[in-house]
Amino acid sequence: MGKSQVKIGAVLSYVLIVLNAVYGLIITPFIIRHLGSSSYGVYKTIAALTSSLIVVDLGLGGTIQRFTAKFIAEKEERQIPNFAAMGLLIAILLCVVLSLVSGCIYFFIDVIYENTFSTDQLVLAKSIFVVSTLTVIVHIIENIFNGLITGFNRFGFGNGIKVILLITRVIATIVFLSFSSDALGFVIVILLVNSFFVILEICYVRMRLGIKIKLEKWEPNLFFEAGKFTILMFLTSLVTQICTNLDNIVIGAIKGAEYVTVYSVGLLIFGMFSQLSCGVSGVMLPTVTNVLKEDDGEKRIIDVIIKTGRIQFLLLGAAIVGFIIIGQDFIKQWMGSGFEDVYIITLVLIIPAIFELCINVCLSILQAKNMLGFRTIALSVSALINAIITVILVKYWSYIGAAVGTAFSYVACSLIAMNIYYSKKIHLPMMYIYKNIVSRIWVCILISGLALVVSSHFINGNWVSIIINILVFCFVYSISLLTFGLKKEEKMAIPFLKRFYVNEK
């Protein structure tokens, strides 16, 4: 059942990625047109600010998932209800803290944005901030129950409900904005939709998993053991949120809401690119935990990294080459005039990220081993470097400067420093891993890219040409992968090819 759930979860992860892409590509321009560039810029600026508050959850969701998987692997399931109750109690206390922190921030919004926001924009920003804070509170509570679901390897339900949630959000967005252009009403609708699905997760945990969350006793030893992991998850989440949201906050404060709108589109594409790597790695923590428990776990984990890494590179490599070649044409057709710089912003962000994203299953290893300390330090240094460079360069290069700051800090800390750590401390042969990840696939990407260059030279200028070029790329890429790029065991994982190899044998 565990393997089946992982496969179903991975498939649903990619369904979710596709739907997120559709949401970003279709719904984002729809939202911008109906709210207006100014109101949308205010919304994204405050969304970046309130997203930073998510760190207050101290990484409880990851802690619940990790220890639930650990209890199951060690046949100690009876500890889960009490541990979950401890986590839920802490989450409620954190929601109180979040409310107090948000109350303080609320009164500083005028000061932060008084030079770049009009009076009406400031009023809207403060109203959106209140609703967005409530959304963060709902997210904190949801993390507890989602951690239980994924810790039990129930990725089918966990990712399935995310798919349904996204579809519901799309429908709700289209319906609401078709009748209203109120940005505040829009965020209220999103809050109500999210709250409804959290209730569904709570019901699933109680009725399907049979977990009755009840605090029978406070276990200090377990609390402190989980506390160490939680603190590291919190610090990691803190610096991740800083790196993710700092750019929009700084751009909004220095340049204005309209600049945030342009940069947000680049971040949107970068987010879709990053999500391509999470379809498999996002469901790997329970599997990694079980593998490491085995006698030859340290050796087997290398194969796990390579297998997941090849899937990720197969997708990421194709996406980055395709965007380099036809990205400008795509952005012109998608967003229209005024968004030309999105192409440069996106390239600056995605090119340095590809190799780190291909091995992000290593993060599951760090979680399973409770070795997040160095990564937390590396991300903290990254956040500091990003903050310094962004504040300086935004004044001169606008949003391009923010992208450069993010990219430079990413390369220095998340890529170089972490690869050295994986090699020295976890004893992973990183050069061997990378060599096997890109093996033969890079040739297929190169061939397909050349085909796309030729195709896009003769066919360009509208949506039909973009679709034709994508189909040409996908066709050449698929043929080259099946004939040369994929290993035999990888081909056998594809249902119709598996039957061919079985019959051949």
C-alpha positions as CSV (number, residue, x, y, z in Angstrom):
1,M,0.0,0.0,0.0
2,G,2.9,2.3,0.8
3,K,4.5,2.0,-2.7
4,S,1.1,2.4,-4.3
5,Q,0.4,5.5,-2.3
6,V,3.8,7.0,-3.2
7,K,3.1,6.3,-6.9
8,I,-0.4,7.7,-6.7
9,G,0.9,10.7,-4.7
10,A,3.6,11.4,-7.3
11,V,1.1,11.2,-10.2
12,L,-1.3,13.5,-8.4
13,S,1.7,15.8,-7.6
14,Y,2.3,16.3,-11.3
15,V,-1.4,16.7,-11.9
16,L,-1.3,19.4,-9.3
17,I,1.7,21.0,-11.0
18,V,-0.1,21.0,-14.3
19,L,-3.2,22.6,-12.7
20,N,-1.0,25.1,-10.9
21,A,0.6,26.0,-14.3
22,V,-2.9,26.4,-15.8
23,Y,-3.9,28.5,-12.9
24,G,-0.8,30.7,-13.3
25,L,-1.0,30.9,-17.0
26,I,-4.7,31.5,-17.4
27,I,-6.0,32.8,-14.1
28,T,-3.2,35.2,-13.3
29,P,-3.8,37.4,-16.3
30,F,-7.5,37.1,-15.6
31,I,-7.0,38.4,-12.0
32,I,-4.7,41.2,-13.1
33,R,-7.2,42.4,-15.8
34,H,-10.1,42.4,-13.3
35,L,-8.3,43.8,-10.3
36,G,-6.1,46.1,-12.2
37,S,-2.3,46.3,-12.1
38,S,-2.3,48.6,-9.1
39,S,-4.6,46.6,-6.9
40,Y,-2.9,43.4,-8.0
41,G,0.4,44.8,-7.0
42,V,-0.9,45.8,-3.6
43,Y,-2.4,42.3,-3.2
44,K,0.9,40.6,-4.1
45,T,2.9,42.9,-1.9
46,I,0.8,42.1,1.2
47,A,0.7,38.4,0.2
48,A,4.5,38.4,0.4
49,L,4.4,40.2,3.8
50,T,1.8,37.8,5.3
51,S,3.5,34.7,3.7
52,S,6.5,35.6,5.9
53,L,4.3,35.1,8.9
54,I,3.9,31.4,8.1
55,V,7.3,30.8,9.8
56,V,5.5,31.2,13.1
57,D,4.2,27.7,12.7
58,L,7.8,26.6,13.5
59,G,7.7,23.9,10.8
60,L,5.2,21.9,12.8
61,G,3.8,20.2,9.7
62,G,7.2,18.8,8.8
63,T,7.8,17.7,12.4
64,I,4.4,15.9,12.5
65,Q,5.1,14.1,9.2
66,R,8.7,13.1,10.1
67,F,7.7,11.7,13.6
68,T,4.6,10.0,12.3
69,A,6.7,8.2,9.6
70,K,9.2,7.4,12.3
71,F,6.6,5.9,14.7
72,I,5.2,3.8,11.9
73,A,8.6,2.5,10.8
74,E,9.4,1.6,14.4
75,K,5.9,0.0,15.0
76,E,5.0,2.6,17.6
77,E,1.7,3.9,16.1
78,R,0.1,4.1,19.5
79,Q,2.2,7.2,20.2
80,I,0.8,9.1,17.3
81,P,-2.5,10.5,18.8
82,N,-0.8,11.9,21.9
83,F,2.0,13.3,19.8
84,A,-0.4,14.9,17.4
85,A,-2.3,16.4,20.4
86,M,0.9,18.0,21.6
87,G,1.5,19.4,18.2
88,L,-2.0,20.8,17.9
89,L,-1.8,22.5,21.3
90,I,1.5,24.1,20.2
91,A,-0.2,25.2,17.0
92,I,-3.0,26.9,18.8
93,L,-0.6,28.8,21.0
94,L,1.4,29.8,17.9
95,C,-1.8,31.2,16.4
96,V,-2.2,33.4,19.4
97,V,1.4,34.6,19.0
98,L,0.8,35.2,15.3
99,S,-2.3,37.3,16.0
100,L,-0.2,39.5,18.4
101,V,2.7,39.9,15.9
102,S,0.2,40.7,13.1
103,G,-1.4,43.3,15.2
104,C,1.9,45.1,15.6
105,I,2.7,44.8,11.9
106,Y,-0.7,46.2,11.0
107,F,0.1,49.6,12.5
108,F,3.4,49.8,10.6
109,I,2.0,49.2,7.1
110,D,1.4,53.0,6.7
111,V,5.0,53.7,7.6
112,I,6.5,51.0,5.3
113,Y,4.6,51.9,2.2
114,E,3.7,55.6,2.7
115,N,6.1,56.7,-0.1
116,T,4.9,54.3,-2.8
117,F,1.2,53.6,-2.0
118,S,-1.6,56.0,-2.3
119,T,-4.1,56.6,0.5
120,D,-6.6,54.2,-1.1
121,Q,-3.9,51.6,-1.6
122,L,-2.9,51.8,2.0
123,V,-6.5,51.2,3.2
124,L,-6.8,48.2,0.8
125,A,-3.4,46.9,1.9
126,K,-4.4,46.9,5.6
127,S,-7.7,45.2,4.9
128,I,-6.1,42.5,2.8
129,F,-3.4,42.0,5.5
130,V,-6.1,41.2,8.1
131,V,-7.8,38.6,5.9
132,S,-4.5,37.1,4.8
133,T,-3.4,36.8,8.4
134,L,-6.5,34.7,9.1
135,T,-5.5,32.5,6.0
136,V,-2.1,31.9,7.6
137,I,-3.8,30.9,10.9
138,V,-5.9,28.3,8.9
139,H,-2.7,27.1,7.2
140,I,-1.0,26.5,10.6
141,I,-3.8,24.3,11.8
142,E,-4.0,22.6,8.4
143,N,-0.2,21.7,8.6
144,I,-0.9,19.4,11.6
145,F,-3.5,17.3,9.8
146,N,-1.6,17.3,6.5
147,G,1.5,16.1,8.4
148,L,-0.5,13.2,9.8
149,I,-1.9,12.3,6.4
150,T,1.5,12.4,4.6
151,G,3.2,10.7,7.5
152,F,0.9,7.8,7.0
153,N,1.9,7.6,3.4
154,R,-1.6,8.6,2.3
155,F,-0.4,10.8,-0.5
156,G,-3.4,9.7,-2.6
157,F,-5.8,11.6,-0.4
158,G,-3.3,14.3,0.6
159,N,-2.4,15.4,-3.0
160,G,-5.9,14.5,-4.3
161,I,-7.5,17.0,-2.0
162,K,-5.0,19.6,-3.1
163,V,-6.0,19.0,-6.7
164,I,-9.7,19.5,-5.8
165,L,-8.9,22.5,-3.7
166,L,-7.1,24.2,-6.6
167,I,-9.9,23.4,-9.0
168,T,-12.4,24.9,-6.5
169,R,-10.2,28.0,-6.2
170,V,-10.1,28.5,-9.9
171,I,-13.9,28.2,-10.2
172,A,-14.4,30.5,-7.2
173,T,-12.0,33.0,-8.6
174,I,-13.6,33.1,-12.1
175,V,-17.1,33.4,-10.6
176,F,-16.3,36.1,-8.1
177,L,-14.2,38.3,-10.4
178,S,-16.7,38.0,-13.2
179,F,-19.1,40.0,-11.0
180,S,-16.7,42.0,-8.9
181,S,-13.3,43.7,-9.1
182,D,-12.9,43.9,-5.3
183,A,-9.4,42.7,-4.2
184,L,-10.5,42.4,-0.6
185,G,-13.6,40.3,-1.5
186,F,-11.2,38.1,-3.6
187,V,-9.0,37.2,-0.7
188,I,-12.0,36.6,1.5
189,V,-13.3,34.0,-1.0
190,I,-9.9,32.3,-1.0
191,L,-10.0,32.2,2.8
192,L,-13.4,30.5,2.9
193,V,-12.4,27.9,0.3
194,N,-9.2,27.0,2.2
195,S,-11.1,26.7,5.5
196,F,-13.6,24.3,4.0
197,F,-10.9,21.9,2.8
198,V,-9.1,22.0,6.1
199,I,-12.4,20.7,7.7
200,L,-12.3,17.9,5.1
201,E,-8.7,16.9,6.2
202,I,-9.7,16.9,9.8
203,C,-12.6,14.6,9.1
204,Y,-10.3,12.3,7.1
205,V,-7.8,12.0,9.9
206,R,-10.6,11.2,12.4
207,M,-12.8,8.9,10.3
208,R,-10.4,7.3,7.8
209,L,-7.1,7.1,9.7
210,G,-9.0,6.5,13.0
211,I,-6.8,9.0,14.9
212,K,-8.5,10.6,17.9
213,I,-6.3,13.4,18.8
214,K,-6.2,13.5,22.6
215,L,-3.6,14.6,25.0
216,E,-3.2,11.8,27.5
217,K,0.1,13.0,28.9
218,W,2.8,15.5,28.2
219,E,6.0,13.6,27.2
220,P,9.0,15.9,27.9
221,N,11.6,13.6,26.3
222,L,9.6,13.3,23.0
223,F,8.8,17.0,23.2
224,F,12.5,18.0,23.4
225,E,13.5,15.5,20.7
226,A,10.9,16.8,18.4
227,G,11.7,20.3,19.5
228,K,15.2,20.1,18.2
229,F,13.9,19.1,14.8
230,T,11.1,21.7,15.0
231,I,13.5,24.5,15.7
232,L,15.6,23.7,12.7
233,M,12.5,23.4,10.6
234,F,11.4,26.8,11.9
235,L,14.7,28.4,11.1
236,T,14.8,26.8,7.7
237,S,11.2,28.0,7.0
238,L,12.1,31.5,8.3
239,V,15.0,32.0,6.0
240,T,13.2,30.4,3.1
241,Q,10.3,32.8,3.5
242,I,12.7,35.7,3.7
243,C,14.3,34.7,0.5
244,T,11.0,34.0,-1.2
245,N,9.2,37.2,-0.1
246,L,12.0,39.7,0.5
247,D,12.1,40.7,-3.2
248,N,8.5,41.7,-3.5
249,I,8.6,43.5,-0.1
250,V,11.7,45.5,-1.1
251,I,10.5,46.3,-4.6
252,G,7.1,47.4,-3.3
253,A,8.7,49.7,-0.7
254,I,11.3,51.2,-3.0
255,K,9.8,51.2,-6.5
256,G,6.0,50.7,-6.1
257,A,3.1,48.3,-6.6
258,E,3.3,48.2,-10.4
259,Y,6.9,47.0,-10.3
260,V,5.8,44.2,-7.9
261,T,3.2,43.1,-10.5
262,V,5.9,42.6,-13.1
263,Y,8.3,40.8,-10.8
264,S,5.5,38.6,-9.4
265,V,4.9,37.2,-12.9
266,G,8.6,36.2,-13.1
267,L,8.3,34.6,-9.6
268,L,5.2,32.8,-10.8
269,I,7.1,31.1,-13.7
270,F,10.0,30.3,-11.4
271,G,7.5,28.8,-8.9
272,M,6.1,26.6,-11.6
273,F,9.6,25.6,-12.7
274,S,10.5,24.7,-9.1
275,Q,7.3,22.7,-8.6
276,L,8.4,20.3,-11.4
277,S,11.0,18.9,-9.1
278,C,8.6,18.3,-6.2
279,G,6.3,15.8,-7.8
280,V,8.5,12.9,-6.8
281,S,10.6,14.3,-4.0
282,G,7.6,15.8,-2.2
283,V,6.4,12.2,-1.4
284,M,9.7,10.7,-0.5
285,L,10.2,11.3,3.2
286,P,8.5,8.1,4.5
287,T,10.3,6.1,1.8
288,V,13.7,7.6,2.7
289,T,13.0,7.0,6.4
290,N,12.3,3.3,5.7
291,V,15.3,2.9,3.4
292,L,17.7,4.4,6.0
293,K,16.4,1.9,8.6
294,E,17.7,-1.0,6.5
295,D,21.2,-2.5,6.8
296,D,22.3,-1.3,3.4
297,G,20.3,1.9,3.6
298,E,23.3,4.2,3.1
299,K,24.1,2.6,-0.2
300,R,20.6,2.2,-1.4
301,I,19.8,5.9,-0.8
302,I,22.3,6.8,-3.6
303,D,20.1,4.9,-6.1
304,V,17.0,6.7,-4.7
305,I,18.6,10.1,-5.3
306,I,19.7,9.2,-8.8
307,K,16.3,7.7,-9.8
308,T,14.3,10.7,-8.6
309,G,17.0,13.1,-9.9
310,R,16.8,11.7,-13.4
311,I,13.0,12.2,-13.5
312,Q,13.5,15.8,-12.2
313,F,16.3,16.6,-14.6
314,L,14.2,15.1,-17.5
315,L,11.5,17.7,-16.8
316,L,13.6,20.7,-15.6
317,G,16.1,20.5,-18.4
318,A,13.4,20.4,-21.0
319,A,11.5,23.3,-19.4
320,I,14.6,25.5,-19.1
321,V,15.7,24.9,-22.7
322,G,12.2,25.4,-24.1
323,F,11.8,28.7,-22.1
324,I,15.2,30.0,-23.3
325,I,14.2,29.5,-27.0
326,I,10.5,30.5,-27.1
327,G,10.1,32.2,-23.7
328,Q,10.0,35.8,-25.1
329,D,7.3,34.9,-27.6
330,F,5.3,33.1,-24.9
331,I,5.4,36.1,-22.5
332,K,4.4,38.5,-25.2
333,Q,1.4,36.4,-26.1
334,W,0.5,35.6,-22.5
335,M,0.9,38.9,-20.7
336,G,1.1,41.5,-23.5
337,S,3.1,44.7,-23.5
338,G,4.7,46.0,-20.3
339,F,6.0,42.6,-19.2
340,E,9.0,42.1,-21.5
341,D,11.4,42.1,-18.5
342,V,9.8,39.0,-17.1
343,Y,11.9,36.9,-19.6
344,I,15.2,38.2,-18.1
345,I,13.9,37.9,-14.5
346,T,12.8,34.3,-15.0
347,L,16.1,33.3,-16.7
348,V,18.2,34.8,-13.9
349,L,16.1,32.9,-11.3
350,I,15.8,29.5,-13.0
351,I,19.2,28.8,-14.5
352,P,21.1,28.7,-11.1
353,A,18.4,26.6,-9.6
354,I,18.3,23.5,-11.9
355,F,21.0,21.4,-10.3
356,E,20.0,22.0,-6.7
357,L,16.4,21.2,-7.6
358,C,17.4,17.9,-9.2
359,I,18.7,16.5,-5.9
360,N,16.2,18.0,-3.5
361,V,15.3,14.5,-2.3
362,C,18.5,15.0,-0.2
363,L,16.4,17.3,1.9
364,S,14.3,14.3,2.9
365,I,17.5,12.6,3.9
366,L,18.4,15.5,6.2
367,Q,14.9,15.4,7.7
368,A,15.1,11.6,8.3
369,K,18.5,11.9,9.9
370,N,17.6,15.1,11.8
371,M,20.6,16.9,10.3
372,L,19.0,20.2,9.2
373,G,21.5,22.3,11.2
374,F,24.0,23.1,8.4
375,R,21.3,23.8,5.8
376,T,19.7,26.2,8.2
377,I,22.9,28.1,8.6
378,A,23.5,28.0,4.8
379,L,20.0,29.4,4.1
380,S,20.5,32.1,6.8
381,V,23.7,33.2,5.1
382,S,21.8,33.1,1.8
383,A,19.0,35.3,3.2
384,L,21.5,37.8,4.5
385,I,23.4,38.0,1.2
386,N,20.1,38.2,-0.7
387,A,18.9,41.0,1.5
388,I,22.1,43.1,1.2
389,I,22.4,42.7,-2.6
390,T,18.6,43.2,-3.2
391,V,18.4,46.4,-1.2
392,I,21.4,47.8,-3.0
393,L,20.6,46.7,-6.6
394,V,16.9,47.5,-6.6
395,K,17.7,51.2,-6.4
396,Y,19.8,51.0,-9.6
397,W,18.5,48.0,-11.6
398,S,14.9,47.8,-10.2
399,Y,13.5,44.2,-10.2
400,I,16.4,42.9,-12.2
401,G,18.6,43.7,-9.2
402,A,16.3,41.7,-7.0
403,A,16.6,38.7,-9.3
404,V,20.4,39.0,-9.4
405,G,20.6,39.1,-5.6
406,T,18.4,36.0,-5.2
407,A,20.3,34.1,-7.9
408,F,23.8,34.9,-6.4
409,S,22.8,33.9,-2.9
410,Y,21.2,30.7,-4.3
411,V,24.4,29.6,-6.1
412,A,26.7,30.4,-3.1
413,C,24.7,28.7,-0.4
414,S,22.0,26.4,-1.6
415,L,24.1,24.9,-4.4
416,I,27.9,25.1,-3.6
417,A,27.8,25.0,0.2
418,M,25.1,22.2,0.4
419,N,26.9,20.0,-2.2
420,I,30.1,20.2,-0.2
421,Y,28.1,19.3,2.9
422,Y,26.4,16.3,1.3
423,S,29.8,15.1,0.2
424,K,31.7,15.6,3.4
425,K,29.2,14.9,6.1
426,I,26.6,12.5,4.6
427,H,29.3,10.9,2.4
428,L,27.3,11.2,-0.8
429,P,29.4,11.0,-4.0
430,M,27.9,14.1,-5.5
431,M,29.9,14.1,-8.8
432,Y,28.9,10.5,-9.4
433,I,25.3,11.3,-8.6
434,Y,25.2,14.3,-11.0
435,K,26.9,12.4,-13.7
436,N,24.3,9.6,-13.5
437,I,21.4,12.1,-13.3
438,V,22.3,13.9,-16.5
439,S,23.6,10.8,-18.4
440,R,22.2,10.6,-21.9
441,I,19.3,12.9,-21.0
442,W,21.3,16.0,-21.7
443,V,21.9,14.8,-25.3
444,C,18.1,14.4,-25.8
445,I,17.5,17.9,-24.5
446,L,20.2,19.3,-26.8
447,I,18.7,17.5,-29.9
448,S,15.2,18.7,-29.0
449,G,16.4,22.2,-28.4
450,L,17.9,22.4,-31.8
451,A,14.7,21.1,-33.3
452,L,12.8,23.8,-31.5
453,V,15.2,26.5,-32.7
454,V,14.6,25.5,-36.3
455,S,10.8,25.2,-35.8
456,S,10.5,28.5,-34.0
457,H,12.5,30.3,-36.7
458,F,9.9,29.5,-39.3
459,I,6.8,29.4,-37.1
460,N,6.3,32.2,-34.6
461,G,4.1,35.2,-33.6
462,N,0.9,33.7,-32.1
463,W,-0.5,31.1,-29.8
464,V,-0.9,28.5,-32.6
465,S,2.8,28.8,-33.4
466,I,3.7,28.4,-29.7
467,I,1.6,25.3,-29.4
468,I,3.1,23.8,-32.6
469,N,6.6,24.5,-31.4
470,I,5.9,22.9,-28.1
471,L,4.5,19.8,-29.8
472,V,7.5,19.6,-32.1
473,F,9.8,19.8,-29.1
474,C,7.9,17.2,-27.1
475,F,7.8,14.8,-30.1
476,V,11.5,15.0,-30.7
477,Y,12.2,14.8,-27.0
478,S,10.0,11.8,-26.5
479,I,11.5,9.9,-29.5
480,S,15.1,10.7,-28.4
481,L,14.4,9.6,-24.8
482,L,12.8,6.3,-25.8
483,T,15.5,5.5,-28.3
484,F,18.5,6.7,-26.4
485,G,18.0,8.7,-23.2
486,L,16.2,6.3,-20.9
487,K,17.7,3.3,-19.3
488,K,15.9,-0.1,-19.7
489,E,14.5,-0.1,-16.2
490,E,13.2,3.4,-16.7
491,K,11.4,2.4,-19.9
492,M,9.9,-0.6,-18.1
493,A,8.3,1.8,-15.6
494,I,6.2,3.1,-18.5
495,P,3.1,0.8,-18.8
496,F,2.9,0.2,-22.5
497,L,6.7,-0.2,-22.8
498,K,6.8,-2.6,-19.8
499,R,4.4,-4.9,-21.7
500,F,6.8,-4.8,-24.7
501,Y,9.8,-5.8,-22.6
502,V,7.9,-8.6,-20.9
503,N,6.8,-10.0,-24.3
504,E,10.3,-9.6,-25.6
505,K,11.7,-11.6,-22.7
